[in-house]
């Protein structure tokens, strides 16, 4: 079975720094991206991550773990890759928490971020193919 997810990204990208997390990073499971901008101010996705349900992990927790150096890419890795690093996240999607892995895998396939491992991220196995449609 194929699946198209309708999703809405966060209203903007937030600078990746400690004081930005409490006010902007969601305290729920989700998919997040580390982003920089090219010379034409177009976003360049550096990394796509998933804060999976069941592990007690939220987007806020995952971003904090990257910042503390407990999760790769670390802050050091990110700032070696880009001078300015931001984060955004999937704010809404038309599915359930089990679909987060599929959404993350589709975003990795779309953006080919240089800091994601060369092996594709794990999927849920529920769908043969996944496409994304950004709304709003």
C-alpha positions as CSV (number, residue, x, y, z in Angstrom):
1,X,0.0,0.0,0.0
2,X,1.2,3.5,-0.8
3,X,0.6,6.5,1.4
4,X,0.7,10.2,1.0
5,X,1.1,12.2,4.2
6,X,-0.2,15.7,4.4
7,X,2.1,17.7,6.8
8,X,2.7,21.2,8.0
9,X,6.1,22.3,9.0
10,X,6.8,24.7,11.9
11,X,6.0,28.3,11.0
12,X,9.7,29.1,10.7
13,X,13.2,27.9,11.5
14,X,14.6,28.6,14.9
15,X,18.2,29.2,15.7
16,X,19.8,26.1,17.3
17,X,20.9,27.5,20.6
18,X,20.0,26.5,24.2
19,X,17.6,29.4,24.9
20,X,15.6,28.6,21.8
21,X,14.6,25.1,22.8
22,X,12.2,25.8,25.7
23,X,10.0,28.2,23.8
24,X,10.1,26.6,20.4
25,X,10.8,22.8,20.5
26,X,7.7,20.7,20.9
27,X,7.5,18.4,23.9
28,X,6.0,15.6,22.0
29,X,7.3,12.9,19.6
30,X,8.0,14.1,16.1
31,X,10.3,14.7,13.1
32,X,12.8,17.5,13.1
33,X,15.4,19.0,10.8
34,X,18.7,20.8,11.2
35,X,18.8,23.5,8.5
36,X,21.2,26.2,7.2
37,X,20.7,28.7,4.4
38,X,22.7,29.1,1.2
39,X,23.9,32.4,-0.3
40,X,20.4,32.9,-1.9
41,X,18.8,32.3,1.5
42,X,17.3,28.9,0.4
43,X,17.1,26.3,3.1
44,X,19.6,23.4,3.0
45,X,18.7,20.5,5.2
46,X,21.7,19.2,7.1
47,X,20.0,16.4,9.1
48,X,16.6,14.8,9.6
49,X,15.9,13.2,12.9
50,X,12.9,11.4,14.5
51,X,12.0,11.6,18.2
52,X,10.2,8.3,18.5
53,X,7.3,7.5,20.7
54,X,7.5,4.8,23.3
55,X,11.1,5.8,24.2
56,X,9.8,8.7,26.2
57,X,11.5,11.0,23.7
58,X,10.2,14.3,22.4
59,X,11.6,16.7,19.8
60,X,12.7,18.9,22.7
61,X,14.6,16.0,24.3
62,X,16.2,14.9,21.0
63,X,17.4,18.5,20.3
64,X,18.8,18.8,23.8
65,X,20.6,15.5,23.4
66,X,22.3,16.7,20.2
67,X,23.2,19.9,22.0
68,X,24.8,18.0,24.9
69,X,26.8,15.8,22.6
70,X,24.9,12.6,23.5
71,X,23.3,12.2,20.0
72,X,24.9,12.6,16.6
73,X,25.3,14.9,14.9
74,X,26.5,16.8,17.9
75,X,26.6,20.6,18.1
76,X,30.2,20.4,17.1
77,X,29.4,18.3,14.0
78,X,26.6,20.7,13.0
79,X,28.7,23.8,13.3
80,X,31.6,22.2,11.4
81,X,29.1,21.7,8.6
82,X,27.6,25.2,8.7
83,X,28.2,28.5,10.4
84,X,24.6,29.1,11.2
85,X,22.3,26.2,12.2
86,X,18.6,26.3,12.7
87,X,16.0,23.7,13.5
88,X,12.4,23.2,12.3
89,X,9.9,20.3,12.8
90,X,6.8,18.7,11.5
91,X,4.1,20.6,13.4
92,X,1.1,18.5,12.1
93,X,0.6,15.4,10.0
94,X,-2.4,13.3,9.1
95,X,-1.3,10.1,10.7
96,X,-0.3,8.6,14.0
97,X,3.0,8.4,15.9
98,X,3.9,5.1,14.2
99,X,4.1,7.1,10.9
100,X,6.9,9.3,12.1
101,X,9.6,6.9,10.9
102,X,8.1,6.9,7.4
103,X,7.8,10.7,7.3
104,X,11.5,11.0,8.4
105,X,12.6,8.5,5.8
106,X,10.7,10.3,3.1
107,X,12.3,13.6,4.2
108,X,15.8,12.1,4.1
109,X,15.1,10.7,0.6
110,X,13.8,14.1,-0.6
111,X,16.6,16.3,0.9
112,X,19.6,13.9,1.1
113,X,21.0,15.6,4.1
114,X,24.8,15.3,4.4
115,X,24.9,14.6,8.1
116,X,22.4,11.6,8.0
117,X,24.0,8.2,7.8
118,X,24.4,6.8,4.3
119,X,22.1,3.9,5.1
120,X,18.4,4.9,4.9
121,X,16.6,5.4,8.2
122,X,14.3,2.6,9.5
123,X,10.7,2.7,8.3
124,X,7.6,1.3,9.9
125,X,7.2,-1.3,7.2
126,X,3.5,-0.5,6.8
127,X,3.8,1.2,3.4
128,X,5.5,0.3,0.1
129,X,6.0,3.9,-0.8
130,X,5.5,7.2,1.0
131,X,5.1,10.6,-0.5
132,X,4.8,13.9,1.3
133,X,2.5,16.9,0.6
134,X,3.2,20.1,2.5
135,X,0.1,22.1,3.3
136,X,-0.4,25.5,5.0
